[in-house]
Amino acid sequence: MTAALASPAAQVCAFVLGCAVIHAARAYADLLTRLLIAAFIGVSVLVLLAAALTYAPGADATFDEVSVYADS
């Protein structure tokens, strides 16, 4: 398998595995739904935190509307 196909093939395998797990756990749909919602909220918080830390001004930078707007 070439390197160009390795990543898409791994993504397809992960998707199919996820579908199989969800199908096998359909008796526990309420629990699985709560678990997936909690995971989504957790990942969303981490993404927003990373974005906030990336665009936050440094310790020696000023924090006013003009400099924040100019940097973005």
Phi, psi and omega in degrees: 000135181283164180293331180292334181263351185293314182293312177298323179294320178294322178293320178295317179296320178294321178296314180295320177297318177297318177297320179294320178294316179296319179295319180290333183260022183294340176291338180250044186298319181295315179295318180295322178297315178296321179295316180293323177294317178296320178295319179297316180295317179298315179294321178298318178297317180294321178294316179294323177295317178297319178294320179294320179289329180291319185262003179288145178290154179289176183294328182264000182273152176278156182235082174230172187297324184291313182290325178293317179293322182291328182280340184268000000 
